[in-house]
Amino acid sequence: MDFSESFNQQIIINHPNITLYIKREDLLHPAISGNKYRKLKYNLAQAKKENKEIVLTFGGAFSNHILAVAAAGKKFGFKTIGIIRGDELKDKIADNPTLQKAQDYGMVFEFWSREMYRDKSNPEFLKELKQKFGDFYLIPEGGTNDLAVKGCEEILTTDDQKFDYICCAVGTGGTISGVINCSKSGQQVLGFPVLKGDFLREDICRFANKSNWELITAYHFDGYGKVSEGLIQFINGFYQQHQIPLDPIYTGKMAFGVMDLINKNYFPENSKILMIHTGGLQGIAGMNKVLKQKKQLEINVND
Protein backbone atom coordinates (compact mmCIF):
# COMPACT_ATOMS: atom_id res chain seq x y z
CA MET A 1 0.00 0.00 0.00
CA ASP A 2 1.49 3.27 -1.05
CA PHE A 3 -0.40 6.49 -1.70
CA SER A 4 0.49 10.18 -1.64
CA GLU A 5 2.47 11.82 1.13
CA SER A 6 0.66 13.40 4.05
CA PHE A 7 0.53 17.18 4.41
CA ASN A 8 1.21 19.82 7.01
CA GLN A 9 -1.12 22.78 6.88
CA GLN A 10 -0.74 25.75 9.16
CA ILE A 11 -3.73 26.94 11.14
CA ILE A 12 -3.74 30.63 11.99
CA ILE A 13 -5.24 31.14 15.44
CA ASN A 14 -5.85 34.32 17.34
CA HIS A 15 -3.58 33.53 20.24
CA PRO A 16 -0.14 35.00 21.00
CA ASN A 17 3.07 32.97 20.88
CA ILE A 18 1.49 29.67 19.78
CA THR A 19 2.04 27.95 16.43
CA LEU A 20 -0.49 25.27 15.50
CA TYR A 21 -0.34 22.95 12.51
CA ILE A 22 -2.56 20.07 11.43
CA LYS A 23 -1.14 17.06 9.61
CA ARG A 24 -3.64 16.05 6.93
CA GLU A 25 -3.45 12.27 7.08
CA ASP A 26 -7.07 12.27 5.95
CA LEU A 27 -5.84 13.16 2.45
CA LEU A 28 -3.94 9.89 1.97
CA HIS A 29 -6.92 8.18 0.28
CA PRO A 30 -10.68 8.85 0.08
CA ALA A 31 -11.67 5.61 1.84
CA ILE A 32 -8.42 4.18 3.28
CA SER A 33 -7.40 7.38 4.97
CA GLY A 34 -5.48 8.55 7.98
CA ASN A 35 -4.57 6.03 10.66
CA LYS A 36 -6.56 3.28 8.91
CA TYR A 37 -4.15 3.38 5.97
CA ARG A 38 -1.23 3.25 8.40
CA LYS A 39 -2.69 0.36 10.38
CA LEU A 40 -3.49 -1.73 7.31
CA LYS A 41 -0.24 -1.18 5.41
CA TYR A 42 1.87 -3.89 7.06
CA ASN A 43 -1.07 -6.13 7.97
CA LEU A 44 -2.04 -6.51 4.33
CA ALA A 45 1.60 -7.03 3.37
CA GLN A 46 1.71 -9.85 5.92
CA ALA A 47 -1.53 -11.32 4.58
CA LYS A 48 0.03 -11.39 1.11
CA LYS A 49 3.17 -12.99 2.52
CA GLU A 50 1.05 -15.72 4.12
CA ASN A 51 -0.82 -16.22 0.83
CA LYS A 52 -4.13 -15.36 2.47
CA GLU A 53 -6.93 -14.41 0.12
CA ILE A 54 -9.46 -13.47 2.81
CA VAL A 55 -9.24 -10.76 5.47
CA LEU A 56 -11.67 -10.91 8.40
CA THR A 57 -12.20 -8.20 10.99
CA PHE A 58 -14.69 -6.76 13.49
CA GLY A 59 -16.45 -3.43 13.92
CA GLY A 60 -19.54 -1.43 14.75
CA ALA A 61 -22.25 0.04 12.57
CA PHE A 62 -20.34 3.18 11.56
CA SER A 63 -16.80 1.83 11.88
CA ASN A 64 -14.05 3.66 9.96
CA HIS A 65 -12.05 0.45 10.23
CA ILE A 66 -14.73 -1.70 8.59
CA LEU A 67 -15.01 0.62 5.60
CA ALA A 68 -11.23 0.96 5.26
CA VAL A 69 -10.73 -2.83 5.26
CA ALA A 70 -13.47 -3.23 2.65
CA ALA A 71 -11.95 -0.54 0.43
CA ALA A 72 -8.44 -1.93 0.83
CA GLY A 73 -9.67 -5.42 0.02
CA LYS A 74 -11.24 -4.15 -3.18
CA LYS A 75 -8.10 -2.24 -4.17
CA PHE A 76 -5.54 -4.91 -3.30
CA GLY A 77 -7.41 -8.08 -4.22
CA PHE A 78 -8.63 -9.53 -0.91
CA LYS A 79 -12.03 -10.93 -0.09
CA THR A 80 -13.22 -9.21 3.07
CA ILE A 81 -15.46 -10.39 5.90
CA GLY A 82 -16.87 -8.00 8.50
CA ILE A 83 -18.25 -9.27 11.81
CA ILE A 84 -20.62 -6.47 12.80
CA ARG A 85 -21.76 -5.65 16.33
CA GLY A 86 -25.57 -5.66 16.48
CA ASP A 87 -27.74 -8.33 14.87
CA GLU A 88 -30.56 -5.79 14.48
CA LEU A 89 -28.55 -4.19 11.65
CA LYS A 90 -28.89 -7.22 9.39
CA ASP A 91 -31.88 -5.83 7.51
CA LYS A 92 -30.83 -2.17 7.71
CA ILE A 93 -27.71 -2.06 5.54
CA ALA A 94 -29.29 0.32 3.04
CA ASP A 95 -30.01 2.77 5.86
CA ASN A 96 -26.40 2.80 7.02
CA PRO A 97 -23.94 4.78 4.82
CA THR A 98 -20.88 2.98 6.22
CA LEU A 99 -22.19 -0.56 5.81
CA GLN A 100 -23.65 0.20 2.39
CA LYS A 101 -20.30 1.50 1.11
CA ALA A 102 -18.45 -1.45 2.61
CA GLN A 103 -20.88 -3.83 0.91
CA ASP A 104 -20.39 -1.96 -2.36
CA TYR A 105 -16.67 -2.66 -2.01
CA GLY A 106 -17.50 -6.37 -1.74
CA MET A 107 -17.38 -6.97 2.01
CA VAL A 108 -19.52 -9.86 3.29
CA PHE A 109 -21.15 -9.28 6.68
CA GLU A 110 -21.90 -11.51 9.64
CA PHE A 111 -24.09 -9.79 12.24
CA TRP A 112 -23.63 -10.79 15.88
CA SER A 113 -25.65 -9.88 18.93
CA ARG A 114 -23.89 -7.54 21.33
CA GLU A 115 -23.59 -10.33 23.88
CA MET A 116 -21.93 -12.63 21.37
CA TYR A 117 -19.75 -9.81 20.07
CA ARG A 118 -18.29 -9.16 23.52
CA ASP A 119 -16.93 -12.72 23.39
CA LYS A 120 -15.45 -12.31 19.90
CA SER A 121 -11.95 -13.38 20.99
CA ASN A 122 -13.24 -16.77 22.09
CA PRO A 123 -11.16 -19.41 20.25
CA GLU A 124 -14.30 -21.46 19.61
CA PHE A 125 -15.92 -18.55 17.74
CA LEU A 126 -12.79 -18.04 15.67
CA LYS A 127 -12.68 -21.76 14.90
CA GLU A 128 -16.28 -21.64 13.68
CA LEU A 129 -15.48 -18.62 11.51
CA LYS A 130 -12.54 -20.50 9.94
CA GLN A 131 -14.85 -23.40 9.14
CA LYS A 132 -17.41 -21.06 7.59
CA PHE A 133 -15.21 -18.64 5.66
CA GLY A 134 -11.93 -20.48 5.15
CA ASP A 135 -8.35 -19.67 6.07
CA PHE A 136 -8.55 -15.92 6.66
CA TYR A 137 -6.09 -13.32 7.91
CA LEU A 138 -7.46 -11.85 11.15
CA ILE A 139 -7.26 -8.12 11.91
CA PRO A 140 -8.61 -7.10 15.34
CA GLU A 141 -11.34 -4.55 15.92
CA GLY A 142 -9.97 -1.08 15.26
CA GLY A 143 -6.97 -2.64 13.53
CA THR A 144 -4.55 -2.34 16.44
CA ASN A 145 -1.76 -4.90 16.67
CA ASP A 146 2.04 -4.87 16.39
CA LEU A 147 1.97 -4.40 12.61
CA ALA A 148 -0.56 -1.57 12.92
CA VAL A 149 1.68 0.24 15.39
CA LYS A 150 4.61 -0.25 13.00
CA GLY A 151 2.59 1.50 10.29
CA CYS A 152 1.63 4.35 12.62
CA GLU A 153 5.31 4.88 13.41
CA GLU A 154 5.55 6.33 9.91
CA ILE A 155 3.08 9.15 10.58
CA LEU A 156 5.76 11.55 11.79
CA THR A 157 8.55 12.58 9.40
CA THR A 158 11.71 14.63 9.72
CA ASP A 159 9.62 17.73 8.92
CA ASP A 160 7.74 17.16 12.18
CA GLN A 161 10.78 17.28 14.45
CA LYS A 162 10.29 21.02 14.99
CA PHE A 163 7.12 20.52 17.03
CA ASP A 164 7.07 20.53 20.82
CA TYR A 165 3.67 18.82 21.15
CA ILE A 166 2.08 16.11 19.00
CA CYS A 167 -1.68 15.67 19.53
CA CYS A 168 -3.96 12.91 18.31
CA ALA A 169 -7.29 11.29 19.08
CA VAL A 170 -7.23 7.92 20.85
CA GLY A 171 -9.57 5.01 20.18
CA THR A 172 -7.88 1.66 20.72
CA GLY A 173 -4.41 3.10 21.39
CA GLY A 174 -2.57 1.87 18.30
CA THR A 175 -2.14 5.21 16.57
CA ILE A 176 -0.81 7.09 19.57
CA SER A 177 1.54 4.20 20.33
CA GLY A 178 3.09 4.51 16.88
CA VAL A 179 3.32 8.28 17.22
CA ILE A 180 5.01 7.92 20.62
CA ASN A 181 7.53 5.45 19.23
CA CYS A 182 8.54 7.75 16.36
CA SER A 183 8.52 10.97 18.38
CA LYS A 184 11.83 12.66 19.09
CA SER A 185 13.58 13.65 22.29
CA GLY A 186 11.95 16.72 23.78
CA GLN A 187 8.57 16.17 22.13
CA GLN A 188 5.46 15.56 24.23
CA VAL A 189 2.65 13.41 22.81
CA LEU A 190 -0.88 14.22 23.97
CA GLY A 191 -3.68 11.73 23.40
CA PHE A 192 -7.36 12.68 23.49
CA PRO A 193 -9.42 9.54 24.23
CA VAL A 194 -12.92 9.35 22.74
CA LEU A 195 -13.91 6.86 25.44
CA LYS A 196 -14.56 7.61 29.09
CA GLY A 197 -11.91 6.68 31.61
CA ASP A 198 -8.16 6.17 31.71
CA PHE A 199 -8.18 2.42 31.03
CA LEU A 200 -6.36 2.77 27.68
CA ARG A 201 -3.12 3.55 29.47
CA GLU A 202 -2.33 -0.14 29.97
CA ASP A 203 -3.00 -0.92 26.30
CA ILE A 204 -0.74 1.91 25.16
CA CYS A 205 2.03 0.76 27.49
CA ARG A 206 2.00 -2.62 25.71
CA PHE A 207 3.04 -1.00 22.44
CA ALA A 208 4.74 2.31 23.29
CA ASN A 209 8.46 2.32 24.02
CA LYS A 210 8.76 5.83 25.49
CA SER A 211 7.23 7.69 28.42
CA ASN A 212 6.84 11.15 26.82
CA TRP A 213 3.06 10.98 26.60
CA GLU A 214 -0.09 11.87 28.46
CA LEU A 215 -3.80 11.20 28.05
CA ILE A 216 -6.09 14.23 28.21
CA THR A 217 -9.39 12.68 29.31
CA ALA A 218 -11.64 15.73 29.57
CA TYR A 219 -12.86 15.89 25.96
CA HIS A 220 -14.73 12.63 25.31
CA PHE A 221 -18.15 14.38 25.31
CA ASP A 222 -19.71 11.56 27.36
CA GLY A 223 -18.13 8.74 25.39
CA TYR A 224 -17.69 7.04 22.06
CA GLY A 225 -20.24 8.10 19.47
CA LYS A 226 -21.60 10.86 21.73
CA VAL A 227 -21.65 14.48 20.59
CA SER A 228 -23.04 17.78 21.79
CA GLU A 229 -24.36 20.84 20.01
CA GLY A 230 -21.27 22.70 21.18
CA LEU A 231 -19.01 20.14 19.50
CA ILE A 232 -21.00 20.32 16.25
CA GLN A 233 -20.82 24.12 16.33
CA PHE A 234 -17.05 23.89 16.80
CA ILE A 235 -16.63 21.47 13.86
CA ASN A 236 -18.76 23.66 11.59
CA GLY A 237 -16.94 26.80 12.67
CA PHE A 238 -13.53 25.16 12.23
CA TYR A 239 -14.45 24.25 8.67
CA GLN A 240 -15.76 27.72 7.88
CA GLN A 241 -12.55 29.28 9.16
CA HIS A 242 -9.95 26.82 7.85
CA GLN A 243 -11.71 24.75 5.14
CA ILE A 244 -10.63 21.59 6.96
CA PRO A 245 -13.35 19.03 7.78
CA LEU A 246 -13.27 17.25 11.13
CA ASP A 247 -15.24 14.18 12.13
CA PRO A 248 -17.39 14.19 15.31
CA ILE A 249 -16.04 10.96 16.83
CA TYR A 250 -12.27 11.46 16.76
CA THR A 251 -10.62 14.51 15.19
CA GLY A 252 -13.37 16.95 16.18
CA LYS A 253 -12.97 16.10 19.84
CA MET A 254 -9.19 16.22 19.65
CA ALA A 255 -9.16 19.62 17.90
CA PHE A 256 -11.76 20.98 20.33
CA GLY A 257 -9.56 19.88 23.21
CA VAL A 258 -6.38 21.38 21.76
CA MET A 259 -8.04 24.72 21.08
CA ASP A 260 -9.56 24.76 24.56
CA LEU A 261 -6.18 24.02 26.15
CA ILE A 262 -4.61 26.84 24.14
CA ASN A 263 -7.26 29.23 25.42
CA LYS A 264 -6.60 28.02 28.96
CA ASN A 265 -2.83 28.66 28.57
CA TYR A 266 -1.99 24.99 28.99
CA PHE A 267 0.89 25.23 26.52
CA PRO A 268 3.98 27.31 27.34
CA GLU A 269 4.69 30.42 25.29
CA ASN A 270 6.27 29.85 21.87
CA SER A 271 5.05 26.23 21.76
CA LYS A 272 4.85 24.58 18.36
CA ILE A 273 1.91 22.17 18.26
CA LEU A 274 1.00 19.53 15.67
CA MET A 275 -2.45 17.94 15.50
CA ILE A 276 -2.74 14.64 13.60
CA HIS A 277 -5.85 14.45 11.42
CA THR A 278 -6.53 10.71 11.50
CA GLY A 279 -9.36 10.72 8.96
CA GLY A 280 -12.74 9.25 9.86
CA LEU A 281 -14.70 11.66 7.70
CA GLN A 282 -16.90 8.89 6.32
CA GLY A 283 -18.65 8.78 9.69
CA ILE A 284 -20.15 12.23 9.19
CA ALA A 285 -22.96 10.92 6.96
CA GLY A 286 -24.09 8.40 9.55
CA MET A 287 -23.90 10.90 12.39
CA ASN A 288 -25.93 13.42 10.39
CA LYS A 289 -28.67 10.83 9.87
CA VAL A 290 -28.90 10.40 13.62
CA LEU A 291 -28.83 14.15 14.25
CA LYS A 292 -31.49 14.76 11.61
CA GLN A 293 -33.81 12.18 13.17
CA LYS A 294 -33.39 13.95 16.51
CA LYS A 295 -33.92 17.33 14.82
CA GLN A 296 -30.57 18.54 16.09
CA LEU A 297 -27.85 20.68 14.53
CA GLU A 298 -26.05 18.77 11.75
CA ILE A 299 -22.41 18.76 10.67
CA ASN A 300 -21.86 20.96 7.63
CA VAL A 301 -18.38 20.52 6.20
CA ASN A 302 -19.28 19.90 2.53
CA ASP A 303 -17.34 16.65 2.59
ABEGO torsion letter per residue (X at the ends): XBBBBBBBBBBBBBBBGBBBBBBBAAAABAABBEAAAAAAAAAAAAAAAAGBABBBBBEBAABAAAAAAAAAAAAAGBBBBBBBBGAAAAAAAAABAAAAAAAAAGBBBBBBBAAAAAAAABAAAAAAAAAAAEBBBBBBBGGBBAAAAAAAAAABBAAAAABABBBBBBBAGAAAAAAAAABBBGBBBBBBBABBEAAAAAAAAAABABABBBBBAAAAGGEBGBBBAAAAAAAAAAAAAAGBBBBAAAAAAAAAAAAAAAAAGABBBGBBBBBBBAEGAAAAAAAAAAAAAAGBBBBBAGX
